[in-house]
Amino acid sequence: MRAWDATVFGNDNAVDWTYEFVEEENNQLSFISYTLDEVLDAPKGEFIEAEQGCYALAAADVVARMLGRTGIRNEYTKNVDDWVAKHKITPGKTVVSKARKAVDRVSGEDSELHQLWEDSGELHLWTAELDGLRQRLAGPDSGE
């Protein structure tokens, strides 16, 4: 994984996932759900690879954006931001719940991303980013 910052879209894997997402011909909500399930269906304690973790975090961030809770906007989020503005789809409570659970799973110690950020000495930056994502996923439309 090549990362240039601790934001959700600050790495090659997440940016690559956004291109697949916007090019998806069918139901993007299904694509998001499938991406989140890849992490959530792994047995507890099973190691989550960095690539899958990046994809799941990107999907979770898109869910937050679809709820109108946009995080950082830059050249790496442009494809997703344009898609969200054009499609005006609101994700259901199930997808929002999956997104929150996926963020929790990827941020855990059985995650390669957690280990990579810990090894970099910048775990605090990454966890702050994920805390912000959790806040964007929680709220009046999140089913809480």
C-alpha positions as CSV (number, residue, x, y, z in Angstrom):
1,M,0.0,0.0,0.0
2,R,1.4,3.4,-1.0
3,A,0.1,6.0,1.4
4,W,0.8,9.8,1.3
5,D,-1.3,10.7,4.3
6,A,-3.6,9.2,7.0
7,T,-6.9,10.1,5.4
8,V,-9.2,7.4,4.1
9,F,-8.4,8.3,0.5
10,G,-4.7,9.0,1.1
11,N,-3.5,5.7,-0.5
12,D,-3.5,4.0,-3.8
13,N,-5.9,1.2,-2.8
14,A,-8.7,3.5,-1.8
15,V,-8.3,5.7,-4.9
16,D,-8.4,2.6,-7.1
17,W,-11.5,1.4,-5.3
18,T,-13.2,4.8,-6.1
19,Y,-12.7,4.2,-9.8
20,E,-14.2,0.8,-9.6
21,F,-17.1,2.2,-7.6
22,V,-18.0,5.0,-10.1
23,E,-17.6,2.7,-13.1
24,E,-19.9,0.0,-11.6
25,E,-22.8,-0.3,-14.1
26,N,-25.3,-1.8,-11.7
27,N,-26.2,-1.0,-8.1
28,Q,-23.5,0.9,-6.4
29,L,-25.1,0.2,-3.0
30,S,-24.6,-3.5,-3.7
31,F,-21.0,-2.8,-4.5
32,I,-20.5,-0.9,-1.3
33,S,-22.3,-3.6,0.7
34,Y,-20.1,-6.3,-1.0
35,T,-16.9,-4.4,-0.1
36,L,-18.0,-4.0,3.5
37,D,-19.0,-7.6,3.8
38,E,-15.5,-8.7,2.6
39,V,-14.2,-7.4,6.0
40,L,-17.2,-8.1,8.1
41,D,-17.5,-11.8,7.0
42,A,-14.0,-12.6,8.1
43,P,-14.0,-14.6,11.3
44,K,-13.2,-12.7,14.5
45,G,-9.4,-12.7,15.0
46,E,-8.7,-13.3,11.4
47,F,-6.1,-10.8,10.0
48,I,-7.6,-8.2,7.7
49,E,-5.2,-7.4,4.9
50,A,-4.3,-3.8,4.2
51,E,-5.9,-3.8,0.7
52,Q,-9.3,-5.0,2.0
53,G,-9.1,-2.6,4.9
54,C,-8.5,0.3,2.5
55,Y,-11.4,-0.7,0.3
56,A,-13.7,-1.0,3.3
57,L,-12.8,2.4,4.7
58,A,-13.3,3.9,1.3
59,A,-16.8,2.3,1.1
60,A,-17.6,3.5,4.6
61,D,-16.5,7.0,3.7
62,V,-18.8,7.0,0.6
63,V,-21.7,6.0,2.8
64,A,-21.0,9.0,5.0
65,R,-20.9,11.2,1.9
66,M,-24.2,9.8,0.7
67,L,-25.7,10.8,4.0
68,G,-24.5,14.4,3.3
69,R,-21.6,14.2,5.8
70,T,-18.7,14.9,3.5
71,G,-15.2,14.7,4.9
72,I,-12.1,16.1,3.3
73,R,-12.7,16.9,-0.4
74,N,-9.7,16.9,-2.7
75,E,-8.5,15.5,-6.0
76,Y,-8.6,12.0,-4.6
77,T,-12.2,12.2,-3.6
78,K,-13.4,14.0,-6.7
79,N,-14.8,10.9,-8.5
80,V,-16.8,9.9,-5.5
81,D,-18.0,13.5,-4.7
82,D,-19.2,14.0,-8.3
83,W,-21.0,10.6,-8.2
84,V,-22.7,11.4,-4.9
85,A,-23.8,14.8,-6.1
86,K,-25.2,13.4,-9.3
87,H,-27.1,10.3,-7.9
88,K,-28.6,11.6,-4.6
89,I,-29.0,8.1,-3.1
90,T,-29.5,7.7,0.6
91,P,-28.1,4.5,2.1
92,G,-30.4,2.5,4.3
93,K,-29.8,1.7,8.0
94,T,-28.3,-1.7,7.2
95,V,-25.6,-0.3,5.0
96,V,-24.8,2.5,7.5
97,S,-24.6,-0.1,10.3
98,K,-22.2,-2.2,8.1
99,A,-20.1,0.8,7.4
100,R,-19.7,1.6,11.1
101,K,-18.9,-2.0,12.0
102,A,-16.3,-2.2,9.1
103,V,-14.5,0.9,10.4
104,D,-14.3,-0.7,13.9
105,R,-13.1,-4.0,12.4
106,V,-10.4,-2.3,10.2
107,S,-9.2,-0.2,13.1
108,G,-8.6,-3.2,15.4
109,E,-5.3,-4.8,16.2
110,D,-6.0,-7.7,13.9
111,S,-5.8,-5.4,10.9
112,E,-2.7,-4.9,8.8
113,L,-3.6,-1.2,8.4
114,H,-3.5,-0.8,12.2
115,Q,-0.1,-2.4,12.3
116,L,1.3,-0.4,9.4
117,W,0.2,2.9,10.9
118,E,1.5,1.8,14.3
119,D,4.9,0.9,12.8
120,S,5.0,4.3,11.0
121,G,4.7,6.1,14.3
122,E,1.6,7.9,13.0
123,L,-1.1,5.6,14.4
124,H,-2.6,8.7,16.2
125,L,-3.2,10.5,12.9
126,W,-4.9,7.5,11.4
127,T,-7.1,6.8,14.4
128,A,-8.1,10.5,14.5
129,E,-9.2,10.1,10.8
130,L,-11.2,7.0,11.6
131,D,-12.8,8.7,14.7
132,G,-14.0,11.5,12.4
133,L,-15.4,8.9,9.9
134,R,-17.2,7.2,12.8
135,Q,-18.8,10.6,13.8
136,R,-19.9,11.2,10.2
137,L,-21.5,7.7,10.1
138,A,-23.3,8.3,13.5
139,G,-26.2,10.7,13.6
140,P,-29.9,11.2,12.9
141,D,-29.9,9.1,9.7
142,S,-27.7,6.3,11.0
143,G,-30.3,4.3,12.8
144,E,-29.0,5.2,16.2
